């Protein structure tokens, strides 16, 4: 969830702006947080744990075995 929040922050605010100083960047972050917190929505996980684990097992079967680098 934290990664998702920072992804949105990066794509929706940081990459779209130009900041000439640290105070400008801080102000932009605070502005984004204020707007984001006006209508907060809870994150609801809809995937079942068994479905996630099955995807992991399928991915492991398809990935080639890697040698350990020493």
N, CA, C, O and CB atoms as a CASP TS submission, in Angstrom:
PFRMAT TS
TARGET T0000
AUTHOR 0000-0000-0000
METHOD Language model
MODEL 1
PARENT N/A
ATOM      1  N   UNK     1       0.817  -1.185   0.000  1.00  0.00           N
ATOM      2  CA  UNK     1       0.000   0.000   0.000  1.00  0.00           C
ATOM      3  C   UNK     1       0.871   1.263   0.000  1.00  0.00           C
ATOM      4  O   UNK     1       0.556   2.251  -0.664  1.00  0.00           O
ATOM      5  CB  UNK     1      -0.935  -0.010   1.203  1.00  0.00           C
ATOM      6  N   UNK     2       1.954   1.209   0.747  1.00  0.00           N
ATOM      7  CA  UNK     2       2.858   2.359   0.804  1.00  0.00           C
ATOM      8  C   UNK     2       3.474   2.616  -0.566  1.00  0.00           C
ATOM      9  O   UNK     2       3.586   3.761  -1.003  1.00  0.00           O
ATOM     10  CB  UNK     2       3.963   2.131   1.855  1.00  0.00           C
ATOM     11  N   UNK     3       3.875   1.530  -1.240  1.00  0.00           N
ATOM     12  CA  UNK     3       4.456   1.683  -2.578  1.00  0.00           C
ATOM     13  C   UNK     3       3.451   2.304  -3.539  1.00  0.00           C
ATOM     14  O   UNK     3       3.813   3.132  -4.375  1.00  0.00           O
ATOM     15  CB  UNK     3       4.931   0.325  -3.118  1.00  0.00           C
ATOM     16  N   UNK     4       2.207   1.908  -3.420  1.00  0.00           N
ATOM     17  CA  UNK     4       1.157   2.455  -4.283  1.00  0.00           C
ATOM     18  C   UNK     4       0.970   3.954  -4.040  1.00  0.00           C
ATOM     19  O   UNK     4       0.824   4.730  -4.984  1.00  0.00           O
ATOM     20  CB  UNK     4      -0.170   1.713  -4.048  1.00  0.00           C
ATOM     21  N   UNK     5       0.978   4.347  -2.779  1.00  0.00           N
ATOM     22  CA  UNK     5       0.833   5.768  -2.448  1.00  0.00           C
ATOM     23  C   UNK     5       1.977   6.586  -3.041  1.00  0.00           C
ATOM     24  O   UNK     5       1.748   7.639  -3.635  1.00  0.00           O
ATOM     25  CB  UNK     5       0.782   5.961  -0.923  1.00  0.00           C
ATOM     26  N   UNK     6       3.207   6.101  -2.879  1.00  0.00           N
ATOM     27  CA  UNK     6       4.350   6.842  -3.399  1.00  0.00           C
ATOM     28  C   UNK     6       4.394   6.831  -4.928  1.00  0.00           C
ATOM     29  O   UNK     6       4.871   7.784  -5.544  1.00  0.00           O
ATOM     30  CB  UNK     6       5.640   6.262  -2.842  1.00  0.00           C
ATOM     31  N   UNK     7       3.897   5.757  -5.538  1.00  0.00           N
ATOM     32  CA  UNK     7       3.797   5.748  -6.994  1.00  0.00           C
ATOM     33  C   UNK     7       2.857   6.852  -7.464  1.00  0.00           C
ATOM     34  O   UNK     7       3.182   7.597  -8.388  1.00  0.00           O
ATOM     35  CB  UNK     7       3.309   4.377  -7.497  1.00  0.00           C
ATOM     36  N   UNK     8       1.698   6.956  -6.831  1.00  0.00           N
ATOM     37  CA  UNK     8       0.740   8.000  -7.192  1.00  0.00           C
ATOM     38  C   UNK     8       1.310   9.387  -6.939  1.00  0.00           C
ATOM     39  O   UNK     8       1.153  10.284  -7.767  1.00  0.00           O
ATOM     40  CB  UNK     8      -0.559   7.822  -6.413  1.00  0.00           C
ATOM     41  N   UNK     9       1.961   9.565  -5.817  1.00  0.00           N
ATOM     42  CA  UNK     9       2.588  10.845  -5.503  1.00  0.00           C
ATOM     43  C   UNK     9       3.611  11.218  -6.571  1.00  0.00           C
ATOM     44  O   UNK     9       3.657  12.359  -7.030  1.00  0.00           O
ATOM     45  CB  UNK     9       3.256  10.792  -4.120  1.00  0.00           C
ATOM     46  N   UNK    10       4.414  10.259  -6.953  1.00  0.00           N
ATOM     47  CA  UNK    10       5.453  10.517  -7.959  1.00  0.00           C
ATOM     48  C   UNK    10       4.852  10.858  -9.313  1.00  0.00           C
ATOM     49  O   UNK    10       5.251  11.840  -9.939  1.00  0.00           O
ATOM     50  CB  UNK    10       6.371   9.308  -8.095  1.00  0.00           C
ATOM     51  N   UNK    11       3.901  10.062  -9.769  1.00  0.00           N
ATOM     52  CA  UNK    11       3.357  10.277 -11.112  1.00  0.00           C
ATOM     53  C   UNK    11       2.411  11.465 -11.193  1.00  0.00           C
ATOM     54  O   UNK    11       2.375  12.164 -12.206  1.00  0.00           O
ATOM     55  CB  UNK    11       2.642   9.043 -11.574  1.00  0.00           C
ATOM     56  N   UNK    12       1.649  11.693 -10.141  1.00  0.00           N
ATOM     57  CA  UNK    12       0.633  12.751 -10.202  1.00  0.00           C
ATOM     58  C   UNK    12       1.155  14.128  -9.784  1.00  0.00           C
ATOM     59  O   UNK    12       0.562  15.143 -10.147  1.00  0.00           O
ATOM     60  CB  UNK    12      -0.532  12.378  -9.327  1.00  0.00           C
ATOM     61  N   UNK    13       2.243  14.176  -9.036  1.00  0.00           N
ATOM     62  CA  UNK    13       2.700  15.479  -8.556  1.00  0.00           C
ATOM     63  C   UNK    13       4.166  15.764  -8.852  1.00  0.00           C
ATOM     64  O   UNK    13       4.493  16.819  -9.395  1.00  0.00           O
ATOM     65  CB  UNK    13       2.472  15.576  -7.085  1.00  0.00           C
ATOM     66  N   UNK    14       5.035  14.851  -8.508  1.00  0.00           N
ATOM     67  CA  UNK    14       6.460  15.147  -8.606  1.00  0.00           C
ATOM     68  C   UNK    14       6.970  15.207 -10.041  1.00  0.00           C
ATOM     69  O   UNK    14       7.750  16.098 -10.379  1.00  0.00           O
ATOM     70  CB  UNK    14       7.238  14.121  -7.847  1.00  0.00           C
ATOM     71  N   UNK    15       6.545  14.279 -10.885  1.00  0.00           N
ATOM     72  CA  UNK    15       7.022  14.282 -12.271  1.00  0.00           C
ATOM     73  C   UNK    15       6.396  15.401 -13.097  1.00  0.00           C
ATOM     74  O   UNK    15       6.936  15.778 -14.138  1.00  0.00           O
ATOM     75  CB  UNK    15       6.730  12.943 -12.925  1.00  0.00           C
ATOM     76  N   UNK    16       5.290  15.920 -12.654  1.00  0.00           N
ATOM     77  CA  UNK    16       4.614  16.987 -13.391  1.00  0.00           C
ATOM     78  C   UNK    16       5.101  18.377 -13.000  1.00  0.00           C
ATOM     79  O   UNK    16       4.770  19.360 -13.662  1.00  0.00           O
ATOM     80  CB  UNK    16       3.127  16.896 -13.171  1.00  0.00           C
ATOM     81  N   UNK    17       5.873  18.462 -11.945  1.00  0.00           N
ATOM     82  CA  UNK    17       6.284  19.770 -11.441  1.00  0.00           C
ATOM     83  C   UNK    17       7.749  20.071 -11.677  1.00  0.00           C
ATOM     84  O   UNK    17       8.551  19.186 -11.973  1.00  0.00           O
ATOM     85  CB  UNK    17       5.994  19.863  -9.982  1.00  0.00           C
ATOM     86  N   UNK    18       8.071  21.339 -11.538  1.00  0.00           N
ATOM     87  CA  UNK    18       9.450  21.811 -11.584  1.00  0.00           C
ATOM     88  C   UNK    18       9.690  22.538 -10.268  1.00  0.00           C
ATOM     89  O   UNK    18       8.956  23.461  -9.916  1.00  0.00           O
ATOM     90  CB  UNK    18       9.723  22.749 -12.840  1.00  0.00           C
ATOM     91  N   UNK    19      10.707  22.121  -9.556  1.00  0.00           N
ATOM     92  CA  UNK    19      10.977  22.668  -8.239  1.00  0.00           C
ATOM     93  C   UNK    19      12.372  23.270  -8.236  1.00  0.00           C
ATOM     94  O   UNK    19      13.356  22.578  -8.499  1.00  0.00           O
ATOM     95  CB  UNK    19      10.835  21.584  -7.142  1.00  0.00           C
ATOM     96  N   UNK    20      12.452  24.550  -7.941  1.00  0.00           N
ATOM     97  CA  UNK    20      13.727  25.260  -7.971  1.00  0.00           C
ATOM     98  C   UNK    20      14.390  25.316  -6.600  1.00  0.00           C
ATOM     99  O   UNK    20      15.528  25.766  -6.470  1.00  0.00           O
ATOM    100  CB  UNK    20      13.523  26.664  -8.495  1.00  0.00           C
ATOM    101  N   UNK    21      13.671  24.855  -5.578  1.00  0.00           N
ATOM    102  CA  UNK    21      14.262  24.868  -4.244  1.00  0.00           C
ATOM    103  C   UNK    21      13.570  23.806  -3.387  1.00  0.00           C
ATOM    104  O   UNK    21      12.501  23.300  -3.729  1.00  0.00           O
ATOM    105  CB  UNK    21      14.140  26.281  -3.590  1.00  0.00           C
ATOM    106  N   UNK    22      14.202  23.495  -2.286  1.00  0.00           N
ATOM    107  CA  UNK    22      13.627  22.521  -1.358  1.00  0.00           C
ATOM    108  C   UNK    22      12.304  23.032  -0.776  1.00  0.00           C
ATOM    109  O   UNK    22      11.355  22.253  -0.676  1.00  0.00           O
ATOM    110  CB  UNK    22      14.622  22.213  -0.225  1.00  0.00           C
ATOM    111  N   UNK    23      12.202  24.320  -0.384  1.00  0.00           N
ATOM    112  CA  UNK    23      10.910  24.787   0.121  1.00  0.00           C
ATOM    113  C   UNK    23       9.774  24.644  -0.902  1.00  0.00           C
ATOM    114  O   UNK    23       8.635  24.375  -0.520  1.00  0.00           O
ATOM    115  CB  UNK    23      11.027  26.236   0.544  1.00  0.00           C
ATOM    116  N   UNK    24      10.071  24.819  -2.196  1.00  0.00           N
ATOM    117  CA  UNK    24       9.039  24.610  -3.223  1.00  0.00           C
ATOM    118  C   UNK    24       8.606  23.151  -3.257  1.00  0.00           C
ATOM    119  O   UNK    24       7.416  22.856  -3.371  1.00  0.00           O
ATOM    120  CB  UNK    24       9.556  25.042  -4.614  1.00  0.00           C
ATOM    121  N   UNK    25       9.556  22.250  -3.160  1.00  0.00           N
ATOM    122  CA  UNK    25       9.242  20.825  -3.158  1.00  0.00           C
ATOM    123  C   UNK    25       8.419  20.459  -1.930  1.00  0.00           C
ATOM    124  O   UNK    25       7.437  19.725  -2.041  1.00  0.00           O
ATOM    125  CB  UNK    25      10.528  19.990  -3.204  1.00  0.00           C
ATOM    126  N   UNK    26       8.799  20.951  -0.785  1.00  0.00           N
ATOM    127  CA  UNK    26       8.065  20.674   0.452  1.00  0.00           C
ATOM    128  C   UNK    26       6.641  21.205   0.347  1.00  0.00           C
ATOM    129  O   UNK    26       5.696  20.529   0.754  1.00  0.00           O
ATOM    130  CB  UNK    26       8.785  21.301   1.668  1.00  0.00           C
ATOM    131  N   UNK    27       6.482  22.400  -0.190  1.00  0.00           N
ATOM    132  CA  UNK    27       5.143  22.976  -0.364  1.00  0.00           C
ATOM    133  C   UNK    27       4.307  22.122  -1.305  1.00  0.00           C
ATOM    134  O   UNK    27       3.118  21.918  -1.061  1.00  0.00           O
ATOM    135  CB  UNK    27       5.237  24.416  -0.900  1.00  0.00           C
ATOM    136  N   UNK    28       4.909  21.623  -2.376  1.00  0.00           N
ATOM    137  CA  UNK    28       4.183  20.776  -3.321  1.00  0.00           C
ATOM    138  C   UNK    28       3.749  19.472  -2.657  1.00  0.00           C
ATOM    139  O   UNK    28       2.630  19.006  -2.871  1.00  0.00           O
ATOM    140  CB  UNK    28       5.052  20.480  -4.555  1.00  0.00           C
ATOM    141  N   UNK    29       4.630  18.887  -1.854  1.00  0.00           N
ATOM    142  CA  UNK    29       4.283  17.654  -1.137  1.00  0.00           C
ATOM    143  C   UNK    29       3.145  17.889  -0.140  1.00  0.00           C
ATOM    144  O   UNK    29       2.211  17.092  -0.053  1.00  0.00           O
ATOM    145  CB  UNK    29       5.515  17.100  -0.405  1.00  0.00           C
ATOM    146  N   UNK    30       3.234  18.974   0.599  1.00  0.00           N
ATOM    147  CA  UNK    30       2.184  19.288   1.577  1.00  0.00           C
ATOM    148  C   UNK    30       0.852  19.554   0.882  1.00  0.00           C
ATOM    149  O   UNK    30      -0.200  19.158   1.382  1.00  0.00           O
ATOM    150  CB  UNK    30       2.587  20.506   2.427  1.00  0.00           C
ATOM    151  N   UNK    31       0.895  20.220  -0.262  1.00  0.00           N
ATOM    152  CA  UNK    31      -0.317  20.486  -1.022  1.00  0.00           C
ATOM    153  C   UNK    31      -0.942  19.179  -1.513  1.00  0.00           C
ATOM    154  O   UNK    31      -2.156  18.992  -1.429  1.00  0.00           O
ATOM    155  CB  UNK    31      -0.012  21.414  -2.209  1.00  0.00           C
ATOM    156  N   UNK    32      -0.101  18.277  -2.026  1.00  0.00           N
ATOM    157  CA  UNK    32      -0.606  16.985  -2.490  1.00  0.00           C
ATOM    158  C   UNK    32      -1.242  16.210  -1.338  1.00  0.00           C
ATOM    159  O   UNK    32      -2.323  15.641  -1.492  1.00  0.00           O
ATOM    160  CB  UNK    32       0.529  16.158  -3.125  1.00  0.00           C
ATOM    161  N   UNK    33      -0.578  16.188  -0.195  1.00  0.00           N
ATOM    162  CA  UNK    33      -1.115  15.481   0.967  1.00  0.00           C
ATOM    163  C   UNK    33      -2.441  16.073   1.429  1.00  0.00           C
ATOM    164  O   UNK    33      -3.363  15.337   1.780  1.00  0.00           O
ATOM    165  CB  UNK    33      -0.111  15.513   2.109  1.00  0.00           C
ATOM    166  N   UNK    34      -2.539  17.395   1.431  1.00  0.00           N
ATOM    167  CA  UNK    34      -3.784  18.041   1.839  1.00  0.00           C
ATOM    168  C   UNK    34      -4.926  17.666   0.893  1.00  0.00           C
ATOM    169  O   UNK    34      -6.035  17.376   1.341  1.00  0.00           O
ATOM    170  CB  UNK    34      -3.608  19.570   1.881  1.00  0.00           C
ATOM    171  N   UNK    35      -4.654  17.671  -0.409  1.00  0.00           N
ATOM    172  CA  UNK    35      -5.682  17.303  -1.381  1.00  0.00           C
ATOM    173  C   UNK    35      -6.037  15.824  -1.259  1.00  0.00           C
ATOM    174  O   UNK    35      -7.210  15.454  -1.321  1.00  0.00           O
ATOM    175  CB  UNK    35      -5.210  17.620  -2.810  1.00  0.00           C
ATOM    176  N   UNK    36      -5.036  14.996  -1.089  1.00  0.00           N
ATOM    177  CA  UNK    36      -5.263  13.554  -0.981  1.00  0.00           C
ATOM    178  C   UNK    36      -6.095  13.214   0.258  1.00  0.00           C
ATOM    179  O   UNK    36      -6.944  12.324   0.210  1.00  0.00           O
ATOM    180  CB  UNK    36      -3.923  12.807  -0.935  1.00  0.00           C
ATOM    181  N   UNK    37      -5.856  13.910   1.347  1.00  0.00           N
ATOM    182  CA  UNK    37      -6.547  13.614   2.598  1.00  0.00           C
ATOM    183  C   UNK    37      -7.946  14.210   2.686  1.00  0.00           C
ATOM    184  O   UNK    37      -8.668  13.924   3.641  1.00  0.00           O
ATOM    185  CB  UNK    37      -5.734  14.110   3.743  1.00  0.00           C
ATOM    186  N   UNK    38      -8.352  15.031   1.717  1.00  0.00           N
ATOM    187  CA  UNK    38      -9.707  15.589   1.739  1.00  0.00           C
ATOM    188  C   UNK    38     -10.758  14.508   1.512  1.00  0.00           C
ATOM    189  O   UNK    38     -11.848  14.572   2.079  1.00  0.00           O
ATOM    190  CB  UNK    38      -9.847  16.683   0.680  1.00  0.00           C
ATOM    191  N   UNK    39     -10.439  13.526   0.693  1.00  0.00           N
ATOM    192  CA  UNK    39     -11.383  12.440   0.411  1.00  0.00           C
ATOM    193  C   UNK    39     -10.651  11.102   0.485  1.00  0.00           C
ATOM    194  O   UNK    39     -10.478  10.436  -0.536  1.00  0.00           O
ATOM    195  CB  UNK    39     -12.048  12.627  -0.989  1.00  0.00           C
ATOM    196  N   UNK    40     -10.222  10.704   1.676  1.00  0.00           N
ATOM    197  CA  UNK    40      -9.485   9.444   1.784  1.00  0.00           C
ATOM    198  C   UNK    40     -10.397   8.253   1.527  1.00  0.00           C
ATOM    199  O   UNK    40     -11.578   8.267   1.874  1.00  0.00           O
ATOM    200  CB  UNK    40      -8.837   9.319   3.165  1.00  0.00           C
ATOM    201  N   UNK    41      -9.830   7.233   0.917  1.00  0.00           N
ATOM    202  CA  UNK    41     -10.579   6.005   0.655  1.00  0.00           C
ATOM    203  C   UNK    41      -9.744   4.833   1.160  1.00  0.00           C
ATOM    204  O   UNK    41      -8.540   4.771   0.910  1.00  0.00           O
ATOM    205  CB  UNK    41     -10.916   5.847  -0.875  1.00  0.00           C
ATOM    206  N   UNK    42     -10.372   3.922   1.857  1.00  0.00           N
ATOM    207  CA  UNK    42      -9.617   2.776   2.364  1.00  0.00           C
ATOM    208  C   UNK    42      -9.232   1.835   1.226  1.00  0.00           C
ATOM    209  O   UNK    42      -9.946   1.721   0.230  1.00  0.00           O
ATOM    210  CB  UNK    42     -10.433   2.020   3.423  1.00  0.00           C
ATOM    211  N   UNK    43      -8.108   1.172   1.387  1.00  0.00           N
ATOM    212  CA  UNK    43      -7.692   0.165   0.428  1.00  0.00           C
ATOM    213  C   UNK    43      -8.330  -1.143   0.826  1.00  0.00           C
ATOM    214  O   UNK    43      -8.210  -1.579   1.971  1.00  0.00           O
ATOM    215  CB  UNK    43      -6.147   0.042   0.359  1.00  0.00           C
ATOM    216  N   UNK    44      -9.003  -1.767  -0.112  1.00  0.00           N
ATOM    217  CA  UNK    44      -9.667  -3.035   0.160  1.00  0.00           C
ATOM    218  C   UNK    44      -9.040  -4.091  -0.736  1.00  0.00           C
ATOM    219  O   UNK    44      -9.138  -4.014  -1.961  1.00  0.00           O
ATOM    220  CB  UNK    44     -11.212  -2.938  -0.073  1.00  0.00           C
ATOM    221  N   UNK    45      -8.408  -5.058  -0.132  1.00  0.00           N
ATOM    222  CA  UNK    45      -7.779  -6.139  -0.871  1.00  0.00           C
ATOM    223  C   UNK    45      -8.868  -7.099  -1.331  1.00  0.00           C
ATOM    224  O   UNK    45      -9.586  -7.668  -0.509  1.00  0.00           O
ATOM    225  CB  UNK    45      -6.711  -6.872  -0.004  1.00  0.00           C
ATOM    226  N   UNK    46      -8.991  -7.276  -2.632  1.00  0.00           N
ATOM    227  CA  UNK    46     -10.046  -8.135  -3.168  1.00  0.00           C
ATOM    228  C   UNK    46      -9.540  -9.517  -3.545  1.00  0.00           C
ATOM    229  O   UNK    46     -10.340 -10.441  -3.696  1.00  0.00           O
ATOM    230  CB  UNK    46     -10.676  -7.485  -4.372  1.00  0.00           C
ATOM    231  N   UNK    47      -8.244  -9.681  -3.699  1.00  0.00           N
ATOM    232  CA  UNK    47      -7.687 -10.975  -4.069  1.00  0.00           C
ATOM    233  C   UNK    47      -7.624 -11.889  -2.845  1.00  0.00           C
ATOM    234  O   UNK    47      -7.358 -11.449  -1.727  1.00  0.00           O
ATOM    235  CB  UNK    47      -6.284 -10.804  -4.692  1.00  0.00           C
ATOM    236  N   UNK    48      -7.871 -13.142  -3.090  1.00  0.00           N
ATOM    237  CA  UNK    48      -7.777 -14.137  -2.027  1.00  0.00           C
ATOM    238  C   UNK    48      -6.315 -14.560  -1.885  1.00  0.00           C
ATOM    239  O   UNK    48      -5.575 -14.585  -2.868  1.00  0.00           O
ATOM    240  CB  UNK    48      -8.694 -15.372  -2.323  1.00  0.00           C
ATOM    241  N   UNK    49      -5.911 -14.884  -0.685  1.00  0.00           N
ATOM    242  CA  UNK    49      -4.529 -15.303  -0.437  1.00  0.00           C
ATOM    243  C   UNK    49      -4.176 -16.535  -1.261  1.00  0.00           C
ATOM    244  O   UNK    49      -3.056 -16.639  -1.762  1.00  0.00           O
ATOM    245  CB  UNK    49      -4.315 -15.589   1.055  1.00  0.00           C
ATOM    246  N   UNK    50      -5.107 -17.463  -1.408  1.00  0.00           N
ATOM    247  CA  UNK    50      -4.824 -18.676  -2.181  1.00  0.00           C
ATOM    248  C   UNK    50      -4.557 -18.341  -3.646  1.00  0.00           C
ATOM    249  O   UNK    50      -3.700 -18.967  -4.271  1.00  0.00           O
ATOM    250  CB  UNK    50      -5.995 -19.668  -2.072  1.00  0.00           C
ATOM    251  N   UNK    51      -5.270 -17.368  -4.204  1.00  0.00           N
ATOM    252  CA  UNK    51      -5.042 -16.953  -5.594  1.00  0.00           C
ATOM    253  C   UNK    51      -3.656 -16.345  -5.758  1.00  0.00           C
ATOM    254  O   UNK    51      -2.966 -16.625  -6.738  1.00  0.00           O
ATOM    255  CB  UNK    51      -6.116 -15.944  -6.040  1.00  0.00           C
ATOM    256  N   UNK    52      -3.250 -15.526  -4.815  1.00  0.00           N
ATOM    257  CA  UNK    52      -1.930 -14.903  -4.866  1.00  0.00           C
ATOM    258  C   UNK    52      -0.840 -15.963  -4.791  1.00  0.00           C
ATOM    259  O   UNK    52       0.134 -15.909  -5.542  1.00  0.00           O
ATOM    260  CB  UNK    52      -1.765 -13.885  -3.724  1.00  0.00           C
ATOM    261  N   UNK    53      -0.997 -16.923  -3.894  1.00  0.00           N
ATOM    262  CA  UNK    53      -0.001 -17.975  -3.743  1.00  0.00           C
ATOM    263  C   UNK    53       0.084 -18.856  -4.990  1.00  0.00           C
ATOM    264  O   UNK    53       1.173 -19.300  -5.354  1.00  0.00           O
ATOM    265  CB  UNK    53      -0.323 -18.828  -2.525  1.00  0.00           C
ATOM    266  N   UNK    54      -1.032 -19.112  -5.639  1.00  0.00           N
ATOM    267  CA  UNK    54      -1.025 -19.890  -6.876  1.00  0.00           C
ATOM    268  C   UNK    54      -0.272 -19.148  -7.979  1.00  0.00           C
ATOM    269  O   UNK    54       0.452 -19.771  -8.756  1.00  0.00           O
ATOM    270  CB  UNK    54      -2.464 -20.195  -7.327  1.00  0.00           C
ATOM    271  N   UNK    55      -0.432 -17.828  -8.057  1.00  0.00           N
ATOM    272  CA  UNK    55       0.295 -17.035  -9.051  1.00  0.00           C
ATOM    273  C   UNK    55       1.791 -17.080  -8.785  1.00  0.00           C
ATOM    274  O   UNK    55       2.591 -17.155  -9.718  1.00  0.00           O
ATOM    275  CB  UNK    55      -0.196 -15.580  -9.049  1.00  0.00           C
ATOM    276  N   UNK    56       2.166 -17.037  -7.523  1.00  0.00           N
ATOM    277  CA  UNK    56       3.584 -17.115  -7.162  1.00  0.00           C
ATOM    278  C   UNK    56       4.154 -18.473  -7.572  1.00  0.00           C
ATOM    279  O   UNK    56       5.259 -18.544  -8.108  1.00  0.00           O
ATOM    280  CB  UNK    56       3.776 -16.885  -5.639  1.00  0.00           C
ATOM    281  N   UNK    57       3.413 -19.539  -7.325  1.00  0.00           N
ATOM    282  CA  UNK    57       3.880 -20.876  -7.700  1.00  0.00           C
ATOM    283  C   UNK    57       4.039 -21.000  -9.215  1.00  0.00           C
ATOM    284  O   UNK    57       5.022 -21.571  -9.687  1.00  0.00           O
ATOM    285  CB  UNK    57       2.906 -21.946  -7.183  1.00  0.00           C
ATOM    286  N   UNK    58       3.076 -20.469  -9.985  1.00  0.00           N
ATOM    287  CA  UNK    58       3.174 -20.515 -11.446  1.00  0.00           C
ATOM    288  C   UNK    58       4.382 -19.724 -11.938  1.00  0.00           C
ATOM    289  O   UNK    58       5.084 -20.160 -12.850  1.00  0.00           O
ATOM    290  CB  UNK    58       1.889 -19.969 -12.088  1.00  0.00           C
ATOM    291  N   UNK    59       4.621 -18.569 -11.338  1.00  0.00           N
ATOM    292  CA  UNK    59       5.751 -17.742 -11.744  1.00  0.00           C
ATOM    293  C   UNK    59       7.071 -18.444 -11.448  1.00  0.00           C
ATOM    294  O   UNK    59       7.999 -18.382 -12.254  1.00  0.00           O
ATOM    295  CB  UNK    59       5.703 -16.386 -11.037  1.00  0.00           C
ATOM    296  N   UNK    60       7.163 -19.101 -10.313  1.00  0.00           N
ATOM    297  CA  UNK    60       8.402 -19.804  -9.950  1.00  0.00           C
ATOM    298  C   UNK    60       8.687 -20.953 -10.916  1.00  0.00           C
ATOM    299  O   UNK    60       9.846 -21.235 -11.219  1.00  0.00           O
ATOM    300  CB  UNK    60       8.312 -20.340  -8.510  1.00  0.00           C
ATOM    301  N   UNK    61       7.649 -21.606 -11.393  1.00  0.00           N
ATOM    302  CA  UNK    61       7.845 -22.707 -12.336  1.00  0.00           C
ATOM    303  C   UNK    61       8.364 -22.186 -13.673  1.00  0.00           C
ATOM    304  O   UNK    61       9.162 -22.853 -14.332  1.00  0.00           O
ATOM    305  CB  UNK    61       6.532 -23.481 -12.542  1.00  0.00           C
ATOM    306  N   UNK    62       7.917 -20.999 -14.077  1.00  0.00           N
ATOM    307  CA  UNK    62       8.301 -20.461 -15.372  1.00  0.00           C
ATOM    308  C   UNK    62       9.655 -19.769 -15.361  1.00  0.00           C
ATOM    309  O   UNK    62      10.329 -19.701 -16.389  1.00  0.00           O
ATOM    310  CB  UNK    62       7.262 -19.505 -15.843  1.00  0.00           C
ATOM    311  N   UNK    63      10.052 -19.259 -14.210  1.00  0.00           N
ATOM    312  CA  UNK    63      11.351 -18.596 -14.124  1.00  0.00           C
ATOM    313  C   UNK    63      12.461 -19.632 -14.114  1.00  0.00           C
ATOM    314  O   UNK    63      12.367 -20.640 -13.413  1.00  0.00           O
ATOM    315  CB  UNK    63      11.433 -17.706 -12.866  1.00  0.00           C
ATOM    316  N   UNK    64      13.513 -19.390 -14.891  1.00  0.00           N
ATOM    317  CA  UNK    64      14.622 -20.345 -14.888  1.00  0.00           C
ATOM    318  C   UNK    64      15.358 -20.299 -13.544  1.00  0.00           C
ATOM    319  O   UNK    64      15.406 -19.274 -12.864  1.00  0.00           O
ATOM    320  CB  UNK    64      15.601 -20.046 -16.052  1.00  0.00           C
ATOM    321  N   UNK    65      15.911 -21.423 -13.205  1.00  0.00           N
ATOM    322  CA  UNK    65      16.699 -21.476 -11.965  1.00  0.00           C
ATOM    323  C   UNK    65      17.943 -20.627 -12.147  1.00  0.00           C
ATOM    324  O   UNK    65      18.613 -20.708 -13.176  1.00  0.00           O
ATOM    325  CB  UNK    65      17.082 -22.948 -11.592  1.00  0.00           C
ATOM    326  N   UNK    66      18.247 -19.825 -11.163  1.00  0.00           N
ATOM    327  CA  UNK    66      19.420 -18.940 -11.240  1.00  0.00           C
ATOM    328  C   UNK    66      20.528 -19.474 -10.351  1.00  0.00           C
ATOM    329  O   UNK    66      20.296 -19.995  -9.260  1.00  0.00           O
ATOM    330  CB  UNK    66      19.052 -17.493 -10.827  1.00  0.00           C
ATOM    331  N   UNK    67      21.746 -19.322 -10.863  1.00  0.00           N
ATOM    332  CA  UNK    67      22.900 -19.714 -10.067  1.00  0.00           C
ATOM    333  C   UNK    67      23.202 -18.620  -9.053  1.00  0.00           C
ATOM    334  O   UNK    67      23.039 -17.432  -9.333  1.00  0.00           O
ATOM    335  CB  UNK    67      24.131 -19.987 -10.969  1.00  0.00           C
ATOM    336  N   UNK    68      23.635 -19.029  -7.896  1.00  0.00           N
ATOM    337  CA  UNK    68      24.020 -18.049  -6.878  1.00  0.00           C
ATOM    338  C   UNK    68      25.331 -17.385  -7.263  1.00  0.00           C
ATOM    339  O   UNK    68      26.284 -18.062  -7.650  1.00  0.00           O
ATOM    340  CB  UNK    68      24.143 -18.715  -5.492  1.00  0.00           C
ATOM    341  N   UNK    69      25.383 -16.077  -7.161  1.00  0.00           N
ATOM    342  CA  UNK    69      26.602 -15.314  -7.463  1.00  0.00           C
ATOM    343  C   UNK    69      27.390 -15.186  -6.172  1.00  0.00           C
ATOM    344  O   UNK    69      26.862 -14.765  -5.142  1.00  0.00           O
ATOM    345  CB  UNK    69      26.271 -13.893  -8.073  1.00  0.00           C
ATOM    346  N   UNK    70      28.649 -15.551  -6.240  1.00  0.00           N
ATOM    347  CA  UNK    70      29.479 -15.469  -5.031  1.00  0.00           C
ATOM    348  C   UNK    70      30.591 -14.498  -5.223  1.00  0.00           C
ATOM    349  O   UNK    70      31.396 -14.294  -4.314  1.00  0.00           O
ATOM    350  CB  UNK    70      30.042 -16.824  -4.658  1.00  0.00           C
TER
END
